[in-house]
Amino acid sequence: PHTELLSLTEVAKRPQINSEAAVKKLEAEGVTGRDPEATLQEIARENGSSPRTIYSYLTNETVQPRRTGGAITGIGRMTVADLAEAMGLETDALISRLEEMGVNADPGDNARDIAVQLEVSPHDLPDRIREEQ
């Protein structure tokens, strides 16, 4: 939990990650801003990605959307990039859709804040975005 708040150095100490190979894995994926003291959230924001995606590069795990019974859970804690991933969209496509809805967003913005701007609950945010297609 809250791995996105850990620095690259802290994440690299986990047993499933070879700390020497971590930076090379990020380089291979084209990830910039690999400061060892930067958090996964900061690295993700700088790269227009999600912390889960950055973490998956380090662990070779496949990122799966968080769904329960068809619903996306934890939206209030997600970034726009996380939400895009959970919805099966490219981050840029979601940001463009939000702009069409009158909301300026960046990949690292909190999805709950987006929901507030659209006057919907975080739980209803994906449905509202899909309505705009």
Phi, psi and chi 1 to 4 in degrees:
 res  aa     phi    psi   chi1   chi2   chi3   chi4
   1 PRO       -  139.6  -16.0   22.5      -      -
   2 HIS    60.0   30.7  -57.3  -68.4      -      -
   3 THR   -59.3  -27.4  -57.3      -      -      -
   4 GLU   -62.0  -18.7   72.5  -84.9    8.4      -
   5 LEU   -90.3   -5.2  -59.0  176.5      -      -
   6 LEU   -84.4  149.4  -62.6  176.8      -      -
   7 SER   -77.5  164.3   70.8      -      -      -
   8 LEU   -58.0  -38.6 -171.7   53.9      -      -
   9 THR   -61.6  -44.2  -60.5      -      -      -
  10 GLU   -67.3  -40.5  -67.5  166.6  -38.2      -
  11 VAL   -65.9  -38.3  172.1      -      -      -
  12 ALA   -66.2  -14.0      -      -      -      -
  13 LYS   -81.1  -10.5  -68.4  177.8 -176.6  175.0
  14 ARG   -69.0  145.9  -67.0 -176.3  170.7 -151.2
  15 PRO   -58.1  -33.7  -14.8   20.6      -      -
  16 GLN   -81.5    1.6   69.1  -89.9   31.5      -
  17 ILE  -120.5  129.3  -60.4  173.2      -      -
  18 ASN   -85.8  110.0  176.1  -22.5      -      -
  19 SER   -59.2  -33.2   60.4      -      -      -
  20 GLU   -70.1  -31.1  -66.0  176.3   11.4      -
  21 ALA   -88.6  -13.7      -      -      -      -
  22 ALA   -57.7  -50.5      -      -      -      -
  23 VAL   -65.8  -37.8  171.6      -      -      -
  24 LYS   -63.7  -37.7  -71.6 -177.8 -176.9  179.4
  25 LYS   -64.1  -42.4  -72.4  179.8 -176.7  179.7
  26 LEU   -65.8  -41.7  -67.2  176.3      -      -
  27 GLU   -59.5  -43.7  -74.2  174.0   -2.8      -
  28 ALA   -61.9  -29.1      -      -      -      -
  29 GLU   -88.7   -0.9  -65.7  -66.2  -22.4      -
  30 GLY    79.5   19.8      -      -      -      -
  31 VAL   -80.0  128.3  174.9      -      -      -
  32 THR  -102.1  170.5   60.5      -      -      -
  33 GLY    68.5   51.3      -      -      -      -
  34 ARG   -93.6   40.6  -62.6  172.2  -57.0  -87.6
  35 ASP   -60.4  125.9  174.7    1.4      -      -
  36 PRO   -58.8  -23.0  -18.7   26.8      -      -
  37 GLU   -94.6   -5.0  -62.9  -49.8  -49.0      -
  38 ALA   -74.2  142.8      -      -      -      -
  39 THR   -77.0  161.0   65.4      -      -      -
  40 LEU   -60.0  -35.5  -66.7 -171.2      -      -
  41 GLN   -63.5  -42.4 -171.6  170.1   36.6      -
  42 GLU   -66.0  -43.2  -67.5  166.1  -20.1      -
  43 ILE   -63.4  -43.4  -66.3  169.0      -      -
  44 ALA   -62.5  -46.1      -      -      -      -
  45 ARG   -59.0  -44.5 -174.9  175.3  -65.4  131.2
  46 GLU   -63.6  -26.6 -175.0  174.0  -39.9      -
  47 ASN  -105.2    7.6  -73.4  -84.0      -      -
  48 GLY    62.9   37.5      -      -      -      -
  49 SER  -128.3 -167.5 -174.3      -      -      -
  50 SER  -117.1  154.3   72.4      -      -      -
  51 PRO   -57.6  -36.2  -26.4   35.0      -      -
  52 ARG   -62.7  -38.0  -72.1  179.8   40.7 -158.0
  53 THR   -67.3  -44.5  -60.8      -      -      -
  54 ILE   -59.8  -45.0  -59.4  -61.1      -      -
  55 TYR   -61.3  -39.6 -173.9   76.2      -      -
  56 SER   -63.8  -33.6   74.8      -      -      -
  57 TYR   -63.0  -35.6  -65.8  156.2      -      -
  58 LEU   -76.7  -29.6  -61.1  172.2      -      -
  59 THR  -107.0   -6.0   60.8      -      -      -
  60 ASN    63.0   22.6  -66.8  -35.7      -      -
  61 GLU   -84.1  152.0  -67.1  176.2    3.4      -
  62 THR   -89.1  130.0  -57.6      -      -      -
  63 VAL   -77.7  124.8  174.7      -      -      -
  64 GLN  -112.0  136.6  -62.1  -65.5  -37.3      -
  65 PRO   -59.2  145.0  -21.4   30.2      -      -
  66 ARG   -85.6  108.0  -66.3  176.0  -84.9 -171.4
  67 ARG  -133.4  145.9  -64.0  178.7 -177.8  -93.3
  68 THR  -132.7  113.7  -55.8      -      -      -
  69 GLY    57.5   35.0      -      -      -      -
  70 GLY    89.2  -15.8      -      -      -      -
  71 ALA   -94.1  145.7      -      -      -      -
  72 ILE   -83.7  129.5  -58.2  169.7      -      -
  73 THR  -107.4  157.5   60.3      -      -      -
  74 GLY    75.4   22.6      -      -      -      -
  75 ILE   -59.8  -37.8  -66.2  170.7      -      -
  76 GLY   -60.0  -24.3      -      -      -      -
  77 ARG   -97.8   -5.4  -65.3 -178.5  -57.5  -87.6
  78 MET   -81.9  155.2  -69.9 -177.0  177.2      -
  79 THR   -89.1  171.2   63.2      -      -      -
  80 VAL   -59.5  -40.0  169.2      -      -      -
  81 ALA   -63.5  -41.2      -      -      -      -
  82 ASP   -62.3  -44.4  -68.8  -28.1      -      -
  83 LEU   -62.7  -43.0  179.8   59.7      -      -
  84 ALA   -57.9  -45.6      -      -      -      -
  85 GLU   -60.6  -45.9 -166.5  173.3  -61.3      -
  86 ALA   -65.3  -30.7      -      -      -      -
  87 MET   -86.7   -4.8  -67.7  180.0   66.6      -
  88 GLY    77.3   27.5      -      -      -      -
  89 LEU  -113.8  157.4  -59.8  170.2      -      -
  90 GLU   -73.8  145.0  -67.1  -66.8  -36.1      -
  91 THR   -57.2  -44.9  -58.5      -      -      -
  92 ASP   -62.2  -36.6  -70.3  -19.5      -      -
  93 ALA   -66.1  -41.0      -      -      -      -
  94 LEU   -66.1  -42.5  176.8   56.4      -      -
  95 ILE   -61.8  -41.1  -70.9  172.7      -      -
  96 SER   -62.8  -42.5  -67.0      -      -      -
  97 ARG   -63.5  -41.3 -167.0  166.6  -60.4  155.5
  98 LEU   -64.1  -38.6  -70.9  169.8      -      -
  99 GLU   -61.8  -39.8  -74.2  175.7   -3.1      -
 100 GLU   -62.8  -26.9  -68.8  168.8    5.6      -
 101 MET   -88.1    0.8  -62.6  169.0   70.6      -
 102 GLY    91.0   17.0      -      -      -      -
 103 VAL  -118.2  123.4  175.7      -      -      -
 104 ASN   -87.3  124.5  -69.3  -38.1      -      -
 105 ALA  -137.4  152.4      -      -      -      -
 106 ASP  -117.0  159.5  -69.9  -43.2      -      -
 107 PRO   -55.3  -33.3  -25.4   33.6      -      -
 108 GLY   -89.6   -1.1      -      -      -      -
 109 ASP   -66.2  150.2  -71.6   -9.4      -      -
 110 ASN   -76.5  131.4 -177.8  -82.8      -      -
 111 ALA   -63.4  -32.4      -      -      -      -
 112 ARG   -61.4  -41.0  176.2  175.0  -59.6  174.0
 113 ASP   -63.6  -36.5  -65.0  -21.2      -      -
 114 ILE   -64.6  -44.0  -57.9  -59.5      -      -
 115 ALA   -59.7  -42.2      -      -      -      -
 116 VAL   -60.7  -44.0  167.9      -      -      -
 117 GLN   -62.2  -33.7  -70.3 -179.7   53.6      -
 118 LEU   -89.9    0.4  -67.8  172.0      -      -
 119 GLU    58.9   44.0  -61.0  178.9  -12.2      -
 120 VAL  -132.3  163.8  -62.1      -      -      -
 121 SER   -75.6  154.0   72.7      -      -      -
 122 PRO   -54.3  -37.0  -28.2   36.4      -      -
 123 HIS   -60.6  -35.4  176.0   76.9      -      -
 124 ASP   -89.3   -5.2  -66.7  -28.2      -      -
 125 LEU   -57.4  -48.6 -178.1   58.6      -      -
 126 PRO   -58.2  -39.9  -24.3   34.4      -      -
 127 ASP   -64.9  -40.9  -69.6  -24.7      -      -
 128 ARG   -63.0  -41.1  173.9   70.4 -168.2  -81.8
 129 ILE   -66.0  -42.0  -68.4  167.3      -      -
 130 ARG   -64.8  -33.5  -72.3 -176.4 -171.1  106.8
 131 GLU   -60.3  -30.1  -73.4  174.6    2.5      -
 132 GLU   -81.3   -1.2  -63.9  -64.4  -38.9      -
 133 GLN   -69.8      -  -72.3 -176.5  -16.2      -
